[in-house]
Amino acid sequence: MSSEAGMPKHETQGFSSSIPPKLDVYIWDMDETLILLNSLLKSSYAEGFNGLKDVQKGVEIGKMWENLILQLCDDYFFYEQIENLNYHTPFLDALAQYDDGRDLSNYDFNHDELSPPDDDANKRKLAYRHRVIAQNYLQGLHNILDHEAQKFWDELYDKTDEYTDRWLSSARTFLKECSGQNKDLVSSIAFSSVVPNTTNANHQHVNVLVTSGGLIPSLVKCLLFRLDGLIPHGNVYSSCVVGKTQCFRWIKERFNHPNVRFCVIGDGWEECQAAEIMRWPFIRIDLRPDKLHRFPGLSLTTVGHYFAVVYGSPDDENDAT
Protein backbone atom coordinates (compact mmCIF):
# COMPACT_ATOMS: atom_id res chain seq x y z
CA MET A 1 0.00 0.00 0.00
CA SER A 2 1.40 3.37 -0.95
CA SER A 3 1.76 6.14 1.58
CA GLU A 4 -0.69 8.28 -0.39
CA ALA A 5 -3.36 5.58 -0.25
CA GLY A 6 -2.79 4.81 3.39
CA MET A 7 -2.12 8.16 5.01
CA PRO A 8 -4.68 8.82 7.76
CA LYS A 9 -6.35 12.19 7.84
CA HIS A 10 -5.49 13.24 11.38
CA GLU A 11 -6.27 16.80 12.34
CA THR A 12 -3.45 18.96 13.64
CA GLN A 13 -3.78 19.51 17.36
CA GLY A 14 -4.69 23.03 18.43
CA PHE A 15 -3.54 24.78 21.62
CA SER A 16 -5.03 27.78 23.34
CA SER A 17 -1.77 29.03 24.78
CA SER A 18 0.44 31.32 22.70
CA ILE A 19 3.37 29.08 23.71
CA PRO A 20 2.60 25.54 22.54
CA PRO A 21 3.08 22.85 25.20
CA LYS A 22 5.74 20.21 24.79
CA LEU A 23 4.78 16.89 23.23
CA ASP A 24 6.66 13.62 23.74
CA VAL A 25 5.82 10.74 21.39
CA TYR A 26 6.96 7.29 22.52
CA ILE A 27 7.12 4.84 19.61
CA TRP A 28 7.10 1.26 20.84
CA ASP A 29 7.90 -2.07 19.30
CA MET A 30 5.71 -4.88 20.65
CA ASP A 31 7.26 -8.35 20.69
CA GLU A 32 10.19 -8.75 23.06
CA THR A 33 9.64 -5.17 24.18
CA LEU A 34 6.23 -4.56 25.73
CA ILE A 35 5.41 -8.27 25.68
CA LEU A 36 7.31 -11.55 25.51
CA LEU A 37 6.17 -14.20 23.05
CA ASN A 38 8.68 -15.22 20.37
CA SER A 39 11.44 -15.48 22.97
CA LEU A 40 9.24 -17.85 24.97
CA LEU A 41 8.38 -19.98 21.95
CA LYS A 42 12.02 -20.16 20.84
CA SER A 43 13.27 -20.49 24.46
CA SER A 44 15.77 -17.63 24.03
CA TYR A 45 14.33 -15.81 27.06
CA ALA A 46 14.82 -18.78 29.40
CA GLU A 47 18.25 -19.65 28.00
CA GLY A 48 19.50 -16.21 29.01
CA PHE A 49 19.14 -17.26 32.65
CA ASN A 50 21.71 -20.08 32.32
CA GLY A 51 19.57 -22.87 33.72
CA LEU A 52 17.63 -20.84 36.30
CA LYS A 53 14.45 -20.90 34.21
CA ASP A 54 12.43 -23.94 33.16
CA VAL A 55 12.85 -23.76 29.37
CA GLN A 56 9.99 -26.14 28.55
CA LYS A 57 7.60 -24.24 30.80
CA GLY A 58 8.35 -21.07 28.86
CA VAL A 59 7.72 -22.79 25.53
CA GLU A 60 4.40 -24.16 26.80
CA ILE A 61 3.33 -20.71 27.98
CA GLY A 62 4.24 -19.27 24.59
CA LYS A 63 2.19 -21.91 22.78
CA MET A 64 -0.84 -21.17 24.95
CA TRP A 65 -0.57 -17.47 24.06
CA GLU A 66 -0.14 -18.30 20.39
CA ASN A 67 -3.29 -20.46 20.36
CA LEU A 68 -5.30 -17.87 22.28
CA ILE A 69 -4.24 -15.05 19.94
CA LEU A 70 -5.23 -17.01 16.83
CA GLN A 71 -8.53 -18.07 18.36
CA LEU A 72 -9.56 -14.51 19.22
CA CYS A 73 -8.36 -13.20 15.85
CA ASP A 74 -10.68 -15.63 14.06
CA ASP A 75 -13.64 -15.51 16.46
CA TYR A 76 -13.97 -11.74 16.94
CA PHE A 77 -11.70 -9.89 14.49
CA PHE A 78 -12.35 -11.38 11.01
CA TYR A 79 -8.74 -12.55 10.79
CA GLU A 80 -9.29 -15.55 8.53
CA GLN A 81 -11.53 -13.57 6.16
CA ILE A 82 -9.11 -10.67 5.88
CA GLU A 83 -5.96 -12.80 5.77
CA ASN A 84 -7.32 -14.69 2.77
CA LEU A 85 -7.49 -11.41 0.85
CA ASN A 86 -3.69 -11.01 1.01
CA TYR A 87 -4.33 -7.29 1.47
CA HIS A 88 -2.54 -5.77 4.44
CA THR A 89 -3.44 -2.36 5.81
CA PRO A 90 -0.97 -0.59 8.11
CA PHE A 91 -3.68 0.85 10.43
CA LEU A 92 -7.43 0.63 10.95
CA ASP A 93 -8.21 4.06 9.48
CA ALA A 94 -6.57 3.22 6.15
CA LEU A 95 -9.93 2.59 4.44
CA ALA A 96 -12.11 4.89 6.57
CA GLN A 97 -12.99 7.02 3.55
CA TYR A 98 -14.89 4.06 2.07
CA ASP A 99 -17.07 3.51 5.17
CA ASP A 100 -20.48 5.07 4.47
CA GLY A 101 -21.61 4.76 8.08
CA ARG A 102 -24.16 2.04 7.41
CA ASP A 103 -25.84 0.44 10.42
CA LEU A 104 -24.13 -2.95 10.78
CA SER A 105 -26.45 -4.41 13.45
CA ASN A 106 -27.96 -6.93 11.02
CA TYR A 107 -25.13 -7.04 8.50
CA ASP A 108 -24.17 -10.57 7.45
CA PHE A 109 -20.37 -10.61 7.33
CA ASN A 110 -20.35 -14.30 6.41
CA HIS A 111 -22.29 -13.87 3.18
CA ASP A 112 -21.36 -10.45 1.79
CA GLU A 113 -18.99 -12.03 -0.75
CA LEU A 114 -15.91 -10.10 0.34
CA SER A 115 -13.20 -10.23 -2.32
CA PRO A 116 -9.77 -8.63 -2.63
CA PRO A 117 -10.46 -4.88 -2.34
CA ASP A 118 -9.61 -3.88 -5.89
CA ASP A 119 -12.80 -1.82 -6.17
CA ASP A 120 -14.75 0.56 -3.96
CA ALA A 121 -17.43 -2.02 -3.10
CA ASN A 122 -14.97 -4.45 -1.54
CA LYS A 123 -12.98 -1.67 0.11
CA ARG A 124 -16.25 -0.66 1.74
CA LYS A 125 -16.84 -4.21 2.97
CA LEU A 126 -13.35 -4.28 4.45
CA ALA A 127 -13.88 -0.85 6.01
CA TYR A 128 -17.01 -2.23 7.72
CA ARG A 129 -14.90 -4.96 9.28
CA HIS A 130 -12.33 -2.43 10.41
CA ARG A 131 -15.10 -0.46 12.10
CA VAL A 132 -16.28 -3.54 14.02
CA ILE A 133 -12.69 -4.36 14.98
CA ALA A 134 -12.29 -0.84 16.36
CA GLN A 135 -15.54 -1.17 18.31
CA ASN A 136 -14.46 -4.52 19.77
CA TYR A 137 -11.12 -3.01 20.77
CA LEU A 138 -12.88 -0.15 22.56
CA GLN A 139 -15.30 -2.57 24.20
CA GLY A 140 -12.47 -4.68 25.62
CA LEU A 141 -12.18 -8.41 26.11
CA HIS A 142 -13.91 -8.39 29.48
CA ASN A 143 -17.08 -7.41 27.64
CA ILE A 144 -16.57 -9.97 24.86
CA LEU A 145 -15.30 -13.18 26.46
CA ASP A 146 -17.40 -15.47 28.63
CA HIS A 147 -16.47 -16.18 32.25
CA GLU A 148 -14.51 -19.36 31.49
CA ALA A 149 -12.46 -17.70 28.75
CA GLN A 150 -11.75 -14.69 30.97
CA LYS A 151 -10.58 -16.98 33.77
CA PHE A 152 -8.20 -18.81 31.43
CA TRP A 153 -6.86 -15.49 30.09
CA ASP A 154 -6.34 -13.97 33.55
CA GLU A 155 -4.57 -17.10 34.82
CA LEU A 156 -2.33 -17.25 31.74
CA TYR A 157 -1.38 -13.59 32.14
CA ASP A 158 -0.53 -14.07 35.82
CA LYS A 159 1.39 -17.26 35.09
CA THR A 160 3.41 -15.51 32.38
CA ASP A 161 4.07 -12.47 34.55
CA GLU A 162 5.37 -14.69 37.33
CA TYR A 163 7.55 -16.73 34.97
CA THR A 164 9.06 -13.57 33.43
CA ASP A 165 9.73 -11.86 36.79
CA ARG A 166 6.94 -9.32 36.20
CA TRP A 167 8.00 -8.30 32.69
CA LEU A 168 4.39 -7.83 31.53
CA SER A 169 3.11 -5.84 34.50
CA SER A 170 6.30 -3.78 34.71
CA ALA A 171 6.15 -2.88 31.02
CA ARG A 172 2.51 -1.90 31.40
CA THR A 173 3.28 0.23 34.46
CA PHE A 174 6.08 1.96 32.60
CA LEU A 175 3.80 2.56 29.62
CA LYS A 176 1.34 4.17 32.00
CA GLU A 177 4.11 6.36 33.43
CA CYS A 178 5.08 7.44 29.92
CA SER A 179 1.50 8.41 29.15
CA GLY A 180 1.37 10.63 32.23
CA GLN A 181 -2.25 9.64 32.57
CA ASN A 182 -4.57 7.19 34.28
CA LYS A 183 -6.05 4.31 32.32
CA ASP A 184 -9.68 5.45 32.33
CA LEU A 185 -8.94 8.85 30.85
CA VAL A 186 -6.61 7.40 28.21
CA SER A 187 -9.34 4.95 27.14
CA SER A 188 -11.94 7.69 26.90
CA ILE A 189 -10.01 9.58 24.24
CA ALA A 190 -8.97 6.63 22.10
CA PHE A 191 -9.42 8.56 18.86
CA SER A 192 -7.32 11.51 20.05
CA SER A 193 -3.75 12.00 18.90
CA VAL A 194 -2.50 13.42 22.19
CA VAL A 195 -2.90 12.20 25.74
CA PRO A 196 -2.52 15.24 28.02
CA ASN A 197 -0.47 15.00 31.19
CA THR A 198 -2.66 15.77 34.18
CA THR A 199 0.28 16.84 36.29
CA ASN A 200 1.64 19.35 33.79
CA ALA A 201 -0.64 20.99 31.25
CA ASN A 202 2.44 22.23 29.38
CA HIS A 203 3.85 18.76 28.76
CA GLN A 204 1.85 16.18 26.87
CA HIS A 205 2.58 12.55 26.00
CA VAL A 206 1.40 9.87 23.61
CA ASN A 207 2.21 6.18 23.13
CA VAL A 208 2.30 4.75 19.60
CA LEU A 209 2.89 1.12 18.64
CA VAL A 210 4.73 0.19 15.43
CA THR A 211 5.07 -3.55 15.02
CA SER A 212 6.26 -5.79 12.20
CA GLY A 213 3.40 -8.17 12.94
CA GLY A 214 0.07 -8.12 11.13
CA LEU A 215 -2.42 -5.46 12.18
CA ILE A 216 -5.17 -7.72 13.52
CA PRO A 217 -2.91 -10.01 15.61
CA SER A 218 -1.18 -6.91 16.97
CA LEU A 219 -4.47 -5.37 18.07
CA VAL A 220 -5.46 -8.66 19.70
CA LYS A 221 -2.10 -8.81 21.50
CA CYS A 222 -2.73 -5.30 22.85
CA LEU A 223 -6.03 -6.51 24.28
CA LEU A 224 -4.68 -9.76 25.70
CA PHE A 225 -1.61 -8.17 27.27
CA ARG A 226 -3.74 -5.36 28.74
CA LEU A 227 -2.27 -2.51 26.73
CA ASP A 228 -5.52 -1.35 25.12
CA GLY A 229 -6.26 1.25 27.78
CA LEU A 230 -2.88 2.86 27.17
CA ILE A 231 -2.48 2.49 23.40
CA PRO A 232 -5.60 3.52 21.42
CA HIS A 233 -6.34 1.40 18.36
CA GLY A 234 -5.71 4.47 16.19
CA ASN A 235 -2.12 4.48 17.46
CA VAL A 236 -1.34 0.92 16.35
CA TYR A 237 0.64 0.60 13.11
CA SER A 238 1.68 -2.56 11.28
CA SER A 239 4.90 -2.20 9.31
CA CYS A 240 4.85 -5.70 7.80
CA VAL A 241 4.34 -4.38 4.24
CA VAL A 242 5.42 -0.73 4.27
CA GLY A 243 8.35 -0.98 6.69
CA LYS A 244 9.03 0.90 9.90
CA THR A 245 10.67 3.90 8.29
CA GLN A 246 7.48 4.66 6.37
CA CYS A 247 5.40 4.27 9.53
CA PHE A 248 7.74 6.62 11.36
CA ARG A 249 7.33 9.20 8.59
CA TRP A 250 3.56 8.98 8.89
CA ILE A 251 3.84 9.46 12.64
CA LYS A 252 6.10 12.48 12.22
CA GLU A 253 3.61 14.06 9.83
CA ARG A 254 0.69 13.20 12.06
CA PHE A 255 2.24 14.77 15.15
CA ASN A 256 3.34 17.91 13.35
CA HIS A 257 4.07 20.05 16.39
CA PRO A 258 6.69 22.75 17.02
CA ASN A 259 7.83 21.29 20.34
CA VAL A 260 7.57 17.58 19.62
CA ARG A 261 10.15 14.99 20.66
CA PHE A 262 10.18 11.39 19.46
CA CYS A 263 11.75 8.38 21.14
CA VAL A 264 11.80 4.83 19.74
CA ILE A 265 11.93 1.84 22.10
CA GLY A 266 12.40 -1.69 20.80
CA ASP A 267 14.68 -4.68 20.48
CA GLY A 268 15.20 -5.03 16.72
CA TRP A 269 17.50 -3.76 14.01
CA GLU A 270 14.65 -2.42 11.85
CA GLU A 271 13.36 0.11 14.38
CA CYS A 272 16.96 1.01 15.23
CA GLN A 273 17.74 1.74 11.58
CA ALA A 274 14.49 3.65 11.09
CA ALA A 275 15.18 5.76 14.19
CA GLU A 276 18.63 6.60 12.84
CA ILE A 277 17.12 7.69 9.52
CA MET A 278 14.65 9.93 11.37
CA ARG A 279 17.39 11.13 13.76
CA TRP A 280 15.36 10.11 16.77
CA PRO A 281 16.74 8.56 19.98
CA PHE A 282 16.54 4.78 20.12
CA ILE A 283 16.53 2.66 23.28
CA ARG A 284 17.35 -0.99 22.64
CA ILE A 285 15.57 -3.46 24.90
CA ASP A 286 17.75 -6.34 26.08
CA LEU A 287 16.18 -9.54 27.45
CA ARG A 288 19.24 -10.62 29.42
CA PRO A 289 18.64 -10.50 33.19
CA ASP A 290 21.74 -8.45 34.02
CA LYS A 291 20.78 -5.54 31.73
CA LEU A 292 18.98 -2.31 32.65
CA HIS A 293 17.12 -1.72 29.38
CA ARG A 294 14.47 -4.33 30.11
CA PHE A 295 11.45 -4.83 32.35
CA PRO A 296 11.62 -4.34 35.23
CA GLY A 297 14.52 -1.93 34.84
CA LEU A 298 13.85 0.79 32.28
CA SER A 299 13.02 4.12 33.91
CA LEU A 300 11.82 7.57 32.88
CA THR A 301 15.19 8.91 34.02
CA THR A 302 16.92 6.72 31.44
CA VAL A 303 14.50 7.78 28.72
CA GLY A 304 15.12 11.40 29.71
CA HIS A 305 18.85 10.94 29.13
CA TYR A 306 18.18 9.68 25.58
CA PHE A 307 15.87 12.60 24.91
CA ALA A 308 18.55 15.01 26.16
CA VAL A 309 21.24 13.59 23.85
CA VAL A 310 19.19 14.40 20.76
CA TYR A 311 17.03 17.34 21.85
CA GLY A 312 19.05 18.93 24.64
CA SER A 313 18.29 18.96 28.34
CA PRO A 314 15.45 20.91 29.96
CA ASP A 315 18.07 23.02 31.75
CA ASP A 316 19.49 24.07 28.38
CA GLU A 317 16.02 25.17 27.29
CA ASN A 318 15.53 27.20 30.47
CA ASP A 319 18.91 28.89 30.00
CA ALA A 320 17.94 29.81 26.45
CA THR A 321 14.81 31.57 27.67
TORBAVO-979609 format. One line per field, with one value per residue (C-alpha): residue number from 0; residue in one letter; y, z, x. Coordinates in Angstrom, 2 decimals, decimal comma, always signed. Each point is the difference from the previous one (the first is absolute). Layout:
i = (NUM; ...)
aa = (a; ...)
v = (Y; ...)
w = (Z; ...)
u = (X; ...)
END
This chain:
i = (0; 1; 2; 3; 4; 5; 6; 7; 8; 9; 10; 11; 12; 13; 14; 15; 16; 17; 18; 19; 20; 21; 22; 23; 24; 25; 26; 27; 28; 29; 30; 31; 32; 33; 34; 35; 36; 37; 38; 39; 40; 41; 42; 43; 44; 45; 46; 47; 48; 49; 50; 51; 52; 53; 54; 55; 56; 57; 58; 59; 60; 61; 62; 63; 64; 65; 66; 67; 68; 69; 70; 71; 72; 73; 74; 75; 76; 77; 78; 79; 80; 81; 82; 83; 84; 85; 86; 87; 88; 89; 90; 91; 92; 93; 94; 95; 96; 97; 98; 99; 100; 101; 102; 103; 104; 105; 106; 107; 108; 109; 110; 111; 112; 113; 114; 115; 116; 117; 118; 119; 120; 121; 122; 123; 124; 125; 126; 127; 128; 129; 130; 131; 132; 133; 134; 135; 136; 137; 138; 139; 140; 141; 142; 143; 144; 145; 146; 147; 148; 149; 150; 151; 152; 153; 154; 155; 156; 157; 158; 159; 160; 161; 162; 163; 164; 165; 166; 167; 168; 169; 170; 171; 172; 173; 174; 175; 176; 177; 178; 179; 180; 181; 182; 183; 184; 185; 186; 187; 188; 189; 190; 191; 192; 193; 194; 195; 196; 197; 198; 199; 200; 201; 202; 203; 204; 205; 206; 207; 208; 209; 210; 211; 212; 213; 214; 215; 216; 217; 218; 219; 220; 221; 222; 223; 224; 225; 226; 227; 228; 229; 230; 231; 232; 233; 234; 235; 236; 237; 238; 239; 240; 241; 242; 243; 244; 245; 246; 247; 248; 249; 250; 251; 252; 253; 254; 255; 256; 257; 258; 259; 260; 261; 262; 263; 264; 265; 266; 267; 268; 269; 270; 271; 272; 273; 274; 275; 276; 277; 278; 279; 280; 281; 282; 283; 284; 285; 286; 287; 288; 289; 290; 291; 292; 293; 294; 295; 296; 297; 298; 299; 300; 301; 302; 303; 304; 305; 306; 307; 308; 309; 310; 311; 312; 313; 314; 315; 316; 317; 318; 319; 320)
aa = (m; s; s; e; a; g; m; p; k; h; e; t; q; g; f; s; s; s; i; p; p; k; l; d; v; y; i; w; d; m; d; e; t; l; i; l; l; n; s; l; l; k; s; s; y; a; e; g; f; n; g; l; k; d; v; q; k; g; v; e; i; g; k; m; w; e; n; l; i; l; q; l; c; d; d; y; f; f; y; e; q; i; e; n; l; n; y; h; t; p; f; l; d; a; l; a; q; y; d; d; g; r; d; l; s; n; y; d; f; n; h; d; e; l; s; p; p; d; d; d; a; n; k; r; k; l; a; y; r; h; r; v; i; a; q; n; y; l; q; g; l; h; n; i; l; d; h; e; a; q; k; f; w; d; e; l; y; d; k; t; d; e; y; t; d; r; w; l; s; s; a; r; t; f; l; k; e; c; s; g; q; n; k; d; l; v; s; s; i; a; f; s; s; v; v; p; n; t; t; n; a; n; h; q; h; v; n; v; l; v; t; s; g; g; l; i; p; s; l; v; k; c; l; l; f; r; l; d; g; l; i; p; h; g; n; v; y; s; s; c; v; v; g; k; t; q; c; f; r; w; i; k; e; r; f; n; h; p; n; v; r; f; c; v; i; g; d; g; w; e; e; c; q; a; a; e; i; m; r; w; p; f; i; r; i; d; l; r; p; d; k; l; h; r; f; p; g; l; s; l; t; t; v; g; h; y; f; a; v; v; y; g; s; p; d; d; e; n; d; a; t)
v = (+0,00; +3,37; +2,77; +2,14; -2,70; -0,77; +3,35; +0,66; +3,37; +1,05; +3,56; +2,16; +0,55; +3,52; +1,75; +3,00; +1,25; +2,29; -2,24; -3,54; -2,69; -2,64; -3,32; -3,27; -2,88; -3,45; -2,45; -3,58; -3,33; -2,81; -3,47; -0,40; +3,58; +0,61; -3,71; -3,28; -2,65; -1,02; -0,26; -2,37; -2,13; -0,18; -0,33; +2,86; +1,82; -2,97; -0,87; +3,44; -1,05; -2,82; -2,79; +2,03; -0,06; -3,04; +0,18; -2,38; +1,90; +3,17; -1,72; -1,37; +3,45; +1,44; -2,64; +0,74; +3,70; -0,83; -2,16; +2,59; +2,82; -1,96; -1,06; +3,56; +1,31; -2,43; +0,12; +3,77; +1,85; -1,49; -1,17; -3,00; +1,98; +2,90; -2,13; -1,89; +3,28; +0,40; +3,72; +1,52; +3,41; +1,77; +1,44; -0,22; +3,43; -0,84; -0,63; +2,30; +2,13; -2,96; -0,55; +1,56; -0,31; -2,72; -1,60; -3,39; -1,46; -2,52; -0,11; -3,53; -0,04; -3,69; +0,43; +3,42; -1,58; +1,93; -0,13; +1,60; +3,75; +1,00; +2,06; +2,38; -2,58; -2,43; +2,78; +1,01; -3,55; -0,07; +3,43; -1,38; -2,73; +2,53; +1,97; -3,08; -0,82; +3,52; -0,33; -3,35; +1,51; +2,86; -2,42; -2,11; -3,73; +0,02; +0,98; -2,56; -3,21; -2,29; -0,71; -3,18; +1,66; +3,01; -2,29; -1,83; +3,32; +1,52; -3,13; -0,15; +3,66; -0,48; -3,19; +1,75; +3,04; -2,22; -2,04; +3,16; +1,71; +2,54; +1,02; +0,47; +1,99; +2,06; +0,90; +0,98; +2,13; +1,73; +0,60; +1,61; +2,19; +1,08; +0,97; +2,22; -0,99; -2,45; -2,88; +1,14; +3,40; -1,45; -2,45; +2,74; +1,89; -2,95; +1,93; +2,95; +0,49; +1,42; -1,22; +3,04; -0,24; +0,77; +1,07; +2,51; +1,64; +1,24; -3,47; -2,58; -3,63; -2,68; -3,69; -1,43; -3,63; -0,93; -3,74; -2,24; -2,38; +0,05; +2,66; -2,26; -2,29; +3,10; +1,54; -3,29; -0,15; +3,51; -1,21; -3,25; +1,59; +2,81; +2,85; +1,16; +2,60; +1,61; -0,37; +1,03; -2,12; +3,07; +0,01; -3,56; -0,32; -3,16; +0,36; -3,50; +1,32; +3,65; -0,25; +1,88; +3,00; +0,76; -0,39; +2,35; +2,58; -0,22; +0,48; +3,02; +1,58; -0,86; +1,57; +3,14; +2,14; +2,70; -1,46; -3,71; -2,59; -3,60; -3,01; -3,55; -2,99; -3,53; -2,99; -0,35; +1,27; +1,34; +2,53; +0,90; +0,73; +1,91; +2,11; +0,84; +1,09; +2,24; +1,20; -1,02; -1,55; -3,78; -2,12; -3,65; -2,47; -2,88; -3,20; -1,08; +0,12; +2,05; +2,91; +3,23; +0,59; -2,61; -0,50; +0,49; +2,41; +2,72; +3,33; +3,45; +1,34; -2,19; +1,06; +3,62; -0,46; -1,26; +2,92; +2,41; -1,42; +0,81; +2,94; +1,59; +0,03; +1,95; +2,11; +1,05; +1,10; +2,03; +1,69; +0,92; +1,76)
w = (+0,00; -0,95; +2,53; -1,97; +0,14; +3,64; +1,62; +2,75; +0,08; +3,54; +0,96; +1,30; +3,72; +1,07; +3,19; +1,72; +1,44; -2,08; +1,01; -1,17; +2,66; -0,41; -1,56; +0,51; -2,35; +1,13; -2,91; +1,23; -1,54; +1,35; +0,04; +2,37; +1,12; +1,55; -0,05; -0,17; -2,46; -2,68; +2,60; +2,00; -3,02; -1,11; +3,62; -0,43; +3,03; +2,34; -1,40; +1,01; +3,64; -0,33; +1,40; +2,58; -2,09; -1,05; -3,79; -0,82; +2,25; -1,94; -3,33; +1,27; +1,18; -3,39; -1,81; +2,17; -0,89; -3,67; -0,03; +1,92; -2,34; -3,11; +1,53; +0,86; -3,37; -1,79; +2,40; +0,48; -2,45; -3,48; -0,22; -2,26; -2,37; -0,28; -0,11; -3,00; -1,92; +0,16; +0,46; +2,97; +1,37; +2,30; +2,32; +0,52; -1,47; -3,33; -1,71; +2,13; -3,02; -1,48; +3,10; -0,70; +3,61; -0,67; +3,01; +0,36; +2,67; -2,43; -2,52; -1,05; -0,12; -0,92; -3,23; -1,39; -2,54; +1,09; -2,66; -0,31; +0,29; -3,55; -0,28; +2,21; +0,86; +1,56; +1,65; +1,63; +1,23; +1,48; +1,56; +1,71; +1,56; +1,13; +1,69; +1,92; +0,96; +1,38; +1,95; +1,46; +1,00; +1,79; +1,64; +1,42; +0,49; +3,37; -1,84; -2,78; +1,60; +2,17; +3,62; -0,76; -2,74; +2,22; +2,80; -2,34; -1,34; +3,46; +1,27; -3,08; +0,40; +3,68; -0,73; -2,71; +2,17; +2,78; -2,36; -1,54; +3,36; -0,59; -3,51; -1,16; +2,97; +0,21; -3,69; +0,38; +3,06; -1,86; -2,98; +2,38; +1,43; -3,51; -0,77; +3,08; +0,34; +1,71; -1,96; +0,01; -1,48; -2,64; -1,07; -0,24; -2,66; -2,14; -3,24; +1,19; -1,15; +3,29; +3,55; +2,28; +3,17; +2,99; +2,11; -2,50; -2,54; -1,87; -0,62; -1,89; -0,87; -2,39; -0,48; -3,53; -0,96; -3,21; -0,41; -2,82; +0,74; -1,81; +1,05; +1,34; +2,09; +1,36; +1,10; +1,63; +1,80; +1,35; +1,43; +1,42; +1,57; +1,47; -2,01; -1,61; +2,66; -0,61; -3,77; -1,98; -3,06; -2,17; +1,27; -1,11; -3,24; -1,83; -1,97; -1,51; -3,56; +0,03; +2,42; +3,21; -1,61; -1,92; +3,16; +1,83; -2,77; +0,30; +3,75; -0,42; -2,39; +2,23; +3,09; -1,80; +3,04; +0,63; +3,32; -0,72; +1,04; -1,20; +1,68; -1,40; +2,36; -1,30; -0,32; -3,76; -2,71; -2,16; +2,53; +0,85; -3,65; -0,49; +3,10; -1,35; -3,32; +1,85; +2,39; +3,01; +3,21; +0,14; +3,16; -0,64; +2,26; +1,18; +1,37; +1,97; +3,77; +0,83; -2,29; +0,92; -3,27; +0,73; +2,24; +2,88; -0,39; -2,56; +1,63; -1,03; +1,14; -2,58; -2,72; +0,99; -0,58; -3,55; -0,67; +1,25; -2,31; -3,09; +1,09; +2,79; +3,70; +1,62; +1,79; -3,37; -1,09; +3,18; -0,47; -3,55; +1,22)
u = (+0,00; +1,40; +0,36; -2,45; -2,67; +0,57; +0,67; -2,56; -1,67; +0,86; -0,78; +2,82; -0,33; -0,91; +1,15; -1,49; +3,26; +2,21; +2,93; -0,77; +0,48; +2,66; -0,96; +1,88; -0,84; +1,14; +0,16; -0,02; +0,80; -2,19; +1,55; +2,93; -0,55; -3,41; -0,82; +1,90; -1,14; +2,51; +2,76; -2,20; -0,86; +3,64; +1,25; +2,50; -1,44; +0,49; +3,43; +1,25; -0,36; +2,57; -2,14; -1,94; -3,18; -2,02; +0,42; -2,86; -2,39; +0,75; -0,63; -3,32; -1,07; +0,91; -2,05; -3,03; +0,27; +0,43; -3,15; -2,01; +1,06; -0,99; -3,30; -1,03; +1,20; -2,32; -2,96; -0,33; +2,27; -0,65; +3,61; -0,55; -2,24; +2,42; +3,15; -1,36; -0,17; +3,80; -0,64; +1,79; -0,90; +2,47; -2,71; -3,75; -0,78; +1,64; -3,36; -2,18; -0,88; -1,90; -2,18; -3,41; -1,13; -2,55; -1,68; +1,71; -2,32; -1,51; +2,83; +0,96; +3,80; +0,02; -1,94; +0,93; +2,37; +3,08; +2,71; +3,43; -0,69; +0,85; -3,19; -1,95; -2,68; +2,46; +1,99; -3,27; -0,59; +3,49; -0,53; -3,13; +2,11; +2,57; -2,77; -1,18; +3,59; +0,40; -3,25; +1,08; +3,34; -1,76; -2,42; +2,83; +0,29; -1,73; -3,17; +0,51; +1,27; -2,10; +0,93; +1,96; +2,05; +0,71; +1,17; +2,38; +1,34; +0,52; +1,77; +2,24; +0,95; +0,85; +1,92; +2,02; +0,66; +1,30; +2,18; +1,51; +0,67; -2,79; +1,06; -3,61; -1,28; +3,19; -0,15; -3,64; +0,77; +2,80; -2,28; -2,46; +2,77; +0,97; -3,58; -0,13; -3,62; -2,32; -1,48; -3,63; +0,74; +2,33; -2,73; -2,60; +1,93; +1,04; -0,45; +2,10; +3,57; +1,25; -0,40; +0,38; +2,05; -2,19; +2,94; +1,36; -2,28; +3,08; +1,41; -2,00; +0,73; -1,18; +0,81; +0,09; +0,59; +1,84; +0,34; +1,19; -2,86; -3,33; -2,49; -2,75; +2,26; +1,73; -3,29; -0,99; +3,36; -0,63; -3,30; +1,35; +3,07; -2,13; +1,47; -3,25; -0,74; +3,38; +0,40; -3,12; -0,74; +0,63; +3,59; +0,78; +1,98; +1,04; +3,22; -0,05; -0,51; +1,08; +2,93; +0,68; +1,64; -3,19; -2,08; +2,34; -0,41; -3,77; +0,28; +2,26; -2,49; -2,92; +1,55; +1,10; +0,73; +2,62; +1,14; -0,26; +2,58; +0,03; +1,57; +0,05; +0,13; +0,47; +2,28; +0,52; +2,30; -2,85; -1,29; +3,60; +0,78; -3,25; +0,69; +3,45; -1,51; -2,47; +2,74; -2,03; +1,38; -0,20; -0,01; +0,82; -1,78; +2,18; -1,57; +3,06; -0,60; +3,10; -0,96; -1,80; -1,86; -2,65; -3,02; +0,17; +2,90; -0,67; -0,83; -1,20; +3,37; +1,73; -2,42; +0,62; +3,73; -0,67; -2,31; +2,68; +2,69; -2,05; -2,16; +2,02; -0,76; -2,84; +2,62; +1,42; -3,47; -0,49; +3,38; -0,97; -3,13)
END
